[in-house]
Amino acid sequence: QVQLAESGGGLVQAGGSLRLSCTASGLTFRNYHMGWFRQAPGEDREFVAVSSRPGTGGNAYYSESVKGRFTISRDNVKKMVYLQMNSMTREEKAVYSCAPAKGARAGTPQSEKYHDWGKGAQVNVSP
């Protein structure tokens, strides 16, 4: 079965940094785009970043709100995807989830294109 597991969440001060990790199993990792999404209480799930599968270039795509501050990367041998978050603000407080997408256009921000979501990692930001 396909399983995604996020880790690395926690509390960070505004202006600080945090690195999230996502471990995938039960799938041919290199065949999937890997995306990061986040959801704040009472809000819809928001696209954060996606790393396309190697066959489509392994490119990184970001939402405008995090571009320049966040970096997504992947290790196709370890079957892991990472999200490095820098210059964090209180707007980053949310539950962060990772998920794979297959067959979708590289860089798609639509959450409907992703499946087998991880349980999520809570990220809190203090003033």
Number of C-alpha atoms within 10 A of each C-alpha: 6 13 15 21 18 23 18 15 18 14 15 18 15 17 14 14 17 18 16 21 21 24 18 24 14 9 14 11 22 17 17 23 29 30 33 27 22 22 19 16 9 6 9 9 17 17 22 25 27 31 27 28 23 15 12 14 10 19 16 19 19 22 15 11 12 17 12 12 14 20 20 23 19 24 12 15 8 11 15 19 24 23 23 14 20 17 15 21 18 15 11 19 20 22 18 26 26 31 27 26 23 15 10 15 12 22 21 20 21 13 15 9 16 21 15 14 18 20 16 22 21 19 20 19 19 13 8
